[in-house]
């Protein structure tokens, strides 16, 4: 081992250049750079980039499904000569494809946080300039951004398709904007919930199952109870029941503020007043997720 | 210049006092921090990284206060944890590059430094394979590499030889030695084995129950406690080679500490290992010349490692206890531990 670090010996002609250990005198970019690096690494990781070929399959497949559906919708819109707008609203797209989004969160949130916990890499981060808040923000931001890519990309496809089909520019732009706001909210909410569940379960398998459970069981329960409430004639309860599952929360907010048509039974979403409650609950959940993550990492720091 | 300075550093948890008014002054070089499990080594490291505030007292690393300048310390210090900390599904290169960037190195520099550092710790082609397939020794090297990749001024190594076989242990210790001698990086290395740090470190600090038990340069330790174990073969001329050598060495004025194997009856070589006190390089030469002069075969000549327990015994009666402890303290298996 010492052979490769020996100092240069011999005459000038036969000198062996051995650089040995070189110290680093370059710049050290500090905390915010480290946070950005962690963010981009986590964001790329959510799509399997920089990871093994196997781990690229699922996220890429899910992303492909989302885009494919959007392309089909565009194709239909272009093929039908009588259409004046897209057959699917921008705001409805994510609601229809919520299972795909749920699978993405369930598979990638544990990958993002459980891995560091399970293999105890977290101390390596906290023995470096970044702090707990940087770690949590980077992971949260990366997951939300990944979801925004997943849900926003098909909307962009729809929008471009709509413009190519020469639909009304002003209308399309307005609806597209509303759709983007809606999926941005959805991304942050789902990222927060997914990461919290994943961070509480160091075993990745449990994390995947737990995230799916949180997203689908609550939705199943809420829509069942809503259905019962609707058929028994208590339409007022329907809009309030939507507060208890993530996807119906988003549905409620966009129905109240973003011109969406609700997927609730009867198509009656919350009005503006109830919408404020929906929005507050969404924001509270996001803030709560952040707080839980911060707490979680206080306990594992080294 | 002081690398680490602590002043009456105290850390109390609700049920236990992990550090008790610990005052240290550690200079550049390789410093061993020795203590039994739960002696407060990891707590001290955590405080030195500025990650948990001490209950009382002060500490400074590289002249930076741990309480207020933690981030600046962590930029200049490397840390290698005791436990596993490597994800199995990425390659060593990818992982160390990522960690370099976490330390603030720009992307290009991170790649260059990673390639350099992995080469220096002795990982070559395998660095492109996923870490999951590595041996324990290779994983320890990756852990060391991630602590060195940002060229820190000081590295804190928590039990780097844990889980390694004797050869891996010696390799790791040699590597740690090089971290200072070739790379110019100061090292604080913890262990619960005093013996293995003895040859690697310039200075050894022994703590127990969070308090300082002993702090001295390694030469102090070795001067008083180096025990040399010698085993020779018998020859036709000297049917009892051990006795012949003993006679020759006694004549040359070497102090004998006893014969090994009194508690190891039945083991190969039991009773045939001479323990003598090495006063310096001369003793080694003397043994070599005497064995050669008698025409015997030298089976082994090695330094006996001392267990942390001996320091505790010595602590009670520093002067008197040393030869006795060394003579009586041949722990079972210590000979095998050596190679």
Interface residues (C-beta under 8 A of the other chain):
Chain A: X1 X2 X4 X5 X20 X21 X22 X23 X24 X26 X27 X28 X29 X30 X31 X33 X34 X37 X38 X41 X50 X51 X52 X55 X115 X116 X119 X120 X121 X123 X124 X125 X126 X127 X128 X129 X130 X131 X301 X302
Chain B: X46 X49 X51 X52 X71 X74 X75 X77 X78 X79 X81 X83 X84 X85 X86 X87 X88 X89 X90 X94 X98 X99 X101 X102 X103 X104 X105 X106 X109 X113 X116 X119 X120 X122 X130 X146 X150 X151 X171 X174 X175 X178 X182 X183 X184
